[in-house]
Amino acid sequence: MNDSKKNENIVFIESALIDLVPILLDTLVKELAEMEKTFEDGDFVKLQEQAHSSRGAALTYGFDAYAEVLLDLQHAAKSEASEITKYLFGLLHGLLESVEFKVNSSNGKA
């Protein structure tokens, strides 16, 4: 059993943002569903735009791993790489299901 995978998906954020995390996660889940619908419709241009927008939200909260996969999704959509796109959707779902947000207790530089 490999617990290190779960530990890789911890996001540390400022305490002022912690109460907004449920809203962020709900938004990201809805955006992912919309991106999957767009993909099913074959609209790769719109999919690139959606991935870019969702990436901005993820980066605002320091959800860098999710943002990186969204960047890959943008590139896959630009290339209209369907199999890679499907794989990336799976990664995004996994990240959303396993992410844990914690308050950054660091007050300054270490």
C-alpha positions in Angstrom: 0.0 0.0 0.0 1.3 3.3 -1.1 0.2 6.2 1.1 2.6 8.6 -0.5 0.2 9.2 -3.4 -2.5 10.6 -1.1 0.1 12.8 0.6 1.1 14.3 -2.8 -2.3 16.0 -3.1 -2.2 18.3 -0.2 -2.6 22.0 -0.9 -1.6 24.6 1.6 -3.5 27.9 1.5 -3.9 31.0 3.5 -6.4 30.9 6.3 -8.5 33.6 4.8 -9.3 31.3 1.9 -10.0 28.0 3.7 -13.8 28.7 4.1 -14.0 29.2 0.3 -12.6 25.7 -0.5 -15.9 23.9 -0.7 -17.1 26.5 -3.2 -13.9 26.1 -5.2 -14.2 22.3 -5.3 -17.9 22.5 -6.3 -17.0 25.0 -9.1 -14.1 22.8 -10.3 -16.4 19.7 -10.4 -19.0 21.5 -12.4 -16.4 23.0 -14.8 -14.9 19.5 -15.3 -18.4 18.1 -16.2 -18.9 21.0 -18.6 -15.5 20.3 -20.2 -16.4 16.7 -20.6 -19.6 17.7 -22.3 -17.8 20.0 -24.6 -15.3 17.2 -25.5 -18.3 14.9 -26.2 -19.6 17.6 -28.5 -16.2 17.7 -30.3 -15.6 21.4 -29.6 -11.9 21.4 -29.0 -11.6 25.2 -29.3 -14.2 25.7 -26.5 -12.5 23.0 -24.5 -9.2 24.9 -24.6 -10.9 28.0 -23.3 -12.7 26.1 -20.5 -9.5 24.4 -19.4 -7.7 27.8 -19.4 -10.4 29.4 -17.3 -10.6 26.5 -14.8 -6.8 26.6 -14.5 -6.9 30.2 -13.4 -9.2 29.3 -10.5 -7.0 26.3 -9.5 -3.9 28.5 -9.5 -5.6 31.1 -7.4 -5.9 28.5 -4.6 -2.5 27.0 -5.1 -4.0 23.7 -6.6 -0.9 23.5 -8.8 -1.2 19.7 -9.6 -4.7 20.3 -11.0 -3.6 23.4 -12.9 -0.7 21.4 -14.5 -3.1 18.7 -15.8 -5.4 21.5 -17.1 -2.5 22.9 -19.0 -1.9 19.5 -20.5 -5.6 19.3 -21.3 -5.3 22.7 -23.2 -2.5 21.3 -25.3 -4.3 18.0 -25.9 -7.4 19.9 -27.0 -5.4 22.1 -29.3 -4.0 18.9 -30.9 -7.4 17.3 -30.8 -5.8 14.3 -29.1 -8.9 12.4 -28.0 -7.3 9.5 -26.2 -4.9 11.8 -24.2 -7.8 14.1 -23.4 -9.8 11.2 -22.0 -6.8 10.1 -19.9 -6.4 13.7 -18.6 -10.1 13.8 -17.6 -9.4 10.7 -15.5 -6.4 12.4 -13.8 -8.5 15.5 -13.0 -11.2 13.4 -11.4 -8.6 11.7 -9.3 -7.1 14.9 -8.1 -10.5 16.4 -7.2 -11.4 13.3 -5.3 -8.1 13.1 -3.3 -7.2 16.7 -2.7 -6.8 17.9 0.8 -6.6 21.6 1.6 -4.8 22.7 4.8 -4.2 26.1 6.2 -0.6 27.3 5.6 0.6 27.8 9.2 3.9 29.4 8.1 4.1 33.0 9.0 6.9 34.2 6.9 10.0 32.6 5.4 11.6 29.6 6.9 
